[in-house]
Amino acid sequence: MGKSNYFSTKSVFGQLLSLIKDKTISDAVKKHDADRYVKKFKS
């Protein structure tokens, strides 16, 4: 089974996000008044 080059340079989180439609993400950002450019999560 050959390796896929599609996900080769992305983090696991980046791979998961790439599977979600952009519209879904932008709708969630608007709904929750979130900042999509934040690079860190407070947890």
C-alpha positions as a Markdown table, in Angstrom:
| # | Residue | x | y | z |
|---|---|---|---|---|
| 1 | Met | 0.0 | 0.0 | 0.0 |
| 2 | Gly | 1.6 | 3.3 | -1.1 |
| 3 | Lys | 1.9 | 6.4 | 1.1 |
| 4 | Ser | -0.4 | 9.3 | 0.5 |
| 5 | Asn | 1.3 | 12.6 | -0.2 |
| 6 | Tyr | -1.9 | 14.6 | 0.6 |
| 7 | Phe | -1.3 | 14.7 | 4.4 |
| 8 | Ser | 2.5 | 14.4 | 4.4 |
| 9 | Thr | 3.3 | 17.9 | 5.7 |
| 10 | Lys | 0.3 | 18.7 | 7.8 |
| 11 | Ser | -0.1 | 18.1 | 11.5 |
| 12 | Val | -2.8 | 15.7 | 12.7 |
| 13 | Phe | -5.0 | 18.7 | 13.7 |
| 14 | Gly | -4.4 | 20.2 | 10.2 |
| 15 | Gln | -5.4 | 16.9 | 8.6 |
| 16 | Leu | -8.6 | 16.8 | 10.5 |
| 17 | Leu | -9.5 | 20.4 | 9.7 |
| 18 | Ser | -8.8 | 19.8 | 6.0 |
| 19 | Leu | -11.6 | 17.2 | 6.0 |
| 20 | Ile | -14.2 | 19.8 | 7.2 |
| 21 | Lys | -15.8 | 22.1 | 4.7 |
| 22 | Asp | -14.7 | 25.7 | 4.9 |
| 23 | Lys | -18.4 | 26.9 | 5.1 |
| 24 | Thr | -19.0 | 24.7 | 8.1 |
| 25 | Ile | -16.0 | 26.3 | 9.9 |
| 26 | Ser | -16.9 | 29.8 | 9.0 |
| 27 | Asp | -20.5 | 29.3 | 10.1 |
| 28 | Ala | -19.3 | 28.0 | 13.5 |
| 29 | Val | -16.9 | 31.0 | 13.8 |
| 30 | Lys | -19.8 | 33.4 | 13.2 |
| 31 | Lys | -22.2 | 31.5 | 15.5 |
| 32 | His | -19.8 | 31.4 | 18.4 |
| 33 | Asp | -18.2 | 34.8 | 17.7 |
| 34 | Ala | -14.8 | 33.0 | 17.6 |
| 35 | Asp | -11.5 | 34.3 | 16.2 |
| 36 | Arg | -10.4 | 31.9 | 13.5 |
| 37 | Tyr | -6.9 | 33.4 | 13.5 |
| 38 | Val | -6.0 | 32.5 | 17.1 |
| 39 | Lys | -3.0 | 30.2 | 17.1 |
| 40 | Lys | -3.2 | 28.9 | 20.7 |
| 41 | Phe | -5.9 | 27.3 | 22.8 |
| 42 | Lys | -6.5 | 28.1 | 26.4 |
| 43 | Ser | -7.3 | 24.9 | 28.2 |
